[in-house]
């Protein structure tokens, strides 16, 4: 059986290989929390290797403030960056490294940049139009989905690596592959111009890790 730490380490190494000669300044691996598939940000913070980043998607949880502060504390001790999803105020209050902006909040990202927020910004894009909006919003990187078949309830039809590569060529900011990325599928991304990968279910917060 594979421990969560081993799975995270292997995933981070695979993400570095997938980005190849791409030398983006952002981490090669972004790991996102999820209420069903990756519910524990503290466990994720304890298992991610240095140089990666954790995206805490709190979805309005009542204990999000305390969890955000503890997640940042644990992650920073390990050399892991933390982004708070959709909440610049919480990100500032817990001293996170930045904010991850869902596609519907890209206008807010633009506003935060205009107001002088210099934190690390990532955002999501599910269409070419959204990618254009992301580039105009002051983001440091954009997560494009859905690349492979995914268990996410919000996942669309998978575009595959070739279509994703076309998106990356059109983008002025680093592009990350999101959706169905795991230790098996990540190998198919090498040489396609990715700046990194974003994962949800590829790293389990507890118990044996599956891919």
C-alpha positions as CSV (number, residue, x, y, z in Angstrom):
1,X,0.0,0.0,0.0
2,X,1.1,3.5,-0.7
3,X,1.1,6.2,2.0
4,X,-0.4,9.7,1.3
5,X,3.2,11.1,1.7
6,X,4.6,8.7,-0.9
7,X,1.7,9.4,-3.3
8,X,2.2,13.2,-2.9
9,X,6.0,12.9,-3.4
10,X,5.5,10.8,-6.5
11,X,2.9,13.1,-7.9
12,X,5.1,16.1,-7.3
13,X,8.0,14.4,-9.2
14,X,5.6,13.5,-12.0
15,X,4.4,17.1,-12.2
16,X,8.0,18.3,-12.6
17,X,8.6,15.8,-15.4
18,X,5.4,16.9,-17.1
19,X,6.5,20.5,-17.3
20,X,9.7,19.5,-18.9
21,X,11.7,22.6,-20.1
22,X,8.9,24.9,-19.0
23,X,10.4,27.1,-16.3
24,X,7.4,28.8,-14.8
25,X,7.9,30.5,-11.5
26,X,4.8,28.9,-10.0
27,X,4.9,25.4,-8.4
28,X,4.7,22.4,-10.6
29,X,2.1,20.7,-8.4
30,X,-1.1,22.3,-7.1
31,X,-3.2,20.0,-4.8
32,X,-6.8,21.1,-4.3
33,X,-9.1,20.2,-1.4
34,X,-12.6,18.8,-2.0
35,X,-15.4,18.0,0.4
36,X,-15.6,14.4,-0.9
37,X,-12.3,13.4,-2.5
38,X,-9.8,15.5,-0.4
39,X,-11.7,16.8,2.6
40,X,-8.8,17.4,5.1
41,X,-6.5,20.3,4.3
42,X,-4.4,19.6,7.4
43,X,-3.6,16.1,6.3
44,X,-2.8,17.4,2.8
45,X,-0.5,20.1,4.3
46,X,1.4,17.4,6.3
47,X,1.9,15.2,3.2
48,X,2.8,17.6,0.4
49,X,6.5,17.9,-0.4
50,X,8.3,21.2,-0.4
51,X,7.9,23.3,-3.5
52,X,4.3,22.4,-4.2
53,X,1.1,24.3,-3.4
54,X,-2.1,23.6,-1.6
55,X,-5.4,25.2,-2.7
56,X,-7.9,25.3,0.2
57,X,-11.4,25.2,-1.2
58,X,-13.5,25.8,1.9
59,X,-16.9,26.1,0.3
60,X,-18.1,28.3,3.2
61,X,-17.4,25.7,5.9
62,X,-18.1,27.1,9.4
63,X,-14.6,26.2,10.7
64,X,-12.8,27.6,7.6
65,X,-11.0,30.4,9.5
66,X,-9.4,28.1,12.0
67,X,-8.6,25.5,9.4
68,X,-7.1,28.1,7.1
69,X,-4.8,29.4,9.8
70,X,-3.6,25.9,10.8
71,X,-3.2,24.8,7.2
72,X,-0.9,27.8,6.5
73,X,1.1,27.1,9.7
74,X,1.6,23.4,8.8
75,X,2.3,24.1,5.1
76,X,4.8,26.9,5.7
77,X,6.8,24.7,8.0
78,X,7.1,22.2,5.1
79,X,7.9,24.8,2.4
80,X,4.5,24.4,0.8
81,X,2.5,27.4,-0.5
82,X,-1.2,27.9,0.4
83,X,-3.9,29.5,-1.7
84,X,-7.3,30.2,-0.3
85,X,-10.1,29.7,-2.8
86,X,-12.3,32.7,-3.6
87,X,-11.6,34.7,-0.4
88,X,-8.9,37.4,-0.5
89,X,-9.9,38.6,3.0
90,X,-9.4,35.2,4.6
91,X,-6.1,34.8,2.6
92,X,-4.8,38.0,4.1
93,X,-5.9,37.2,7.6
94,X,-4.3,33.8,7.7
95,X,-1.2,35.0,5.9
96,X,-1.7,32.7,2.9
97,X,0.4,33.0,-0.2
98,X,-2.5,34.0,-2.4
99,X,-5.9,33.2,-3.8
100,X,-7.3,30.7,-6.2
101,X,-10.2,32.2,-8.1
102,X,-13.0,30.0,-9.5
103,X,-14.0,31.0,-13.1
104,X,-17.1,32.8,-11.9
105,X,-14.9,35.1,-9.7
106,X,-12.3,36.2,-12.3
107,X,-13.7,39.8,-12.2
108,X,-13.0,39.8,-8.5
109,X,-9.4,38.8,-9.2
110,X,-9.0,41.7,-11.6
111,X,-10.4,44.0,-8.9
112,X,-8.0,42.7,-6.2
113,X,-5.0,43.2,-8.5
114,X,-6.2,46.7,-9.3
115,X,-6.4,47.4,-5.6
116,X,-2.7,46.3,-5.1
117,X,-3.0,42.7,-4.0
118,X,0.4,41.2,-5.0
119,X,-0.3,37.7,-3.8
120,X,0.0,34.6,-5.9
121,X,-3.2,34.3,-8.0
122,X,-4.4,31.2,-9.8
123,X,-7.8,30.8,-11.5
124,X,-10.0,28.2,-13.3
125,X,-11.0,28.2,-16.9
126,X,-13.4,25.8,-18.7
127,X,-13.6,27.5,-22.1
128,X,-11.5,29.6,-24.5
129,X,-13.5,32.7,-23.5
130,X,-12.7,32.0,-19.8
131,X,-9.1,31.6,-20.7
132,X,-9.1,35.0,-22.3
133,X,-10.8,36.5,-19.2
134,X,-8.2,34.8,-17.0
135,X,-5.3,36.3,-18.9
136,X,-6.9,39.8,-18.4
137,X,-7.5,39.3,-14.7
138,X,-4.0,39.5,-13.4
139,X,-3.6,35.8,-12.7
140,X,-0.2,34.2,-12.3
141,X,-1.5,30.9,-13.7
142,X,-4.7,29.3,-14.9
143,X,-6.1,25.8,-14.3
144,X,-7.7,24.4,-17.4
145,X,-10.2,21.6,-17.2
146,X,-11.4,19.0,-17.9
147,X,-8.4,17.3,-19.4
148,X,-9.1,13.6,-18.6
149,X,-12.2,11.8,-17.4
150,X,-12.9,12.9,-13.9
151,X,-15.0,11.8,-10.9
152,X,-15.9,15.4,-10.2
153,X,-19.6,16.1,-10.4
154,X,-18.8,19.4,-12.2
155,X,-16.4,17.8,-14.8
156,X,-17.2,18.4,-18.4
157,X,-16.3,16.3,-21.4
158,X,-12.5,15.6,-21.4
159,X,-10.6,17.6,-23.9
160,X,-7.4,15.5,-23.9
161,X,-3.7,16.6,-24.0
162,X,-3.7,17.8,-27.6
163,X,-6.6,20.3,-27.1
164,X,-5.0,21.4,-23.8
165,X,-1.7,22.0,-25.6
166,X,-3.5,24.3,-28.1
167,X,-4.9,26.2,-25.2
168,X,-1.4,26.5,-23.6
169,X,0.0,27.9,-26.9
170,X,-2.6,30.6,-27.0
171,X,-2.1,31.6,-23.3
172,X,0.2,34.4,-22.1
173,X,0.2,32.9,-18.6
174,X,1.2,29.5,-17.3
175,X,-1.4,26.7,-17.9
176,X,-2.0,23.8,-15.5
177,X,-3.8,20.6,-16.4
178,X,-6.8,19.9,-14.2
179,X,-9.3,17.0,-14.3
180,X,-8.5,13.4,-14.1
181,X,-4.8,14.0,-13.5
182,X,-3.2,11.2,-11.5
183,X,0.0,9.1,-11.5
184,X,-1.1,7.2,-14.6
185,X,-2.5,10.0,-16.8
186,X,0.1,12.6,-15.9
187,X,2.6,10.8,-18.1
188,X,0.5,11.7,-21.2
189,X,1.1,15.4,-20.5
190,X,4.9,15.5,-21.0
191,X,6.0,17.6,-24.0
192,X,2.7,19.5,-24.3
193,X,3.8,22.8,-22.8
194,X,2.2,22.5,-19.4
195,X,3.5,24.6,-16.5
196,X,2.3,22.0,-14.1
197,X,-0.6,19.9,-13.0
198,X,-3.5,20.4,-10.5
199,X,-4.9,17.3,-8.7
200,X,-7.8,16.5,-6.3
201,X,-8.3,12.8,-5.9
202,X,-4.8,11.7,-6.9
203,X,-3.6,12.3,-3.3
204,X,-5.8,10.9,-0.5
205,X,-6.0,12.6,2.8
206,X,-6.1,9.3,4.7
207,X,-5.7,5.6,4.2
208,X,-4.2,3.9,1.2
209,X,-3.6,6.1,-1.8
210,X,-5.1,5.1,-5.1
211,X,-4.6,6.6,-8.6
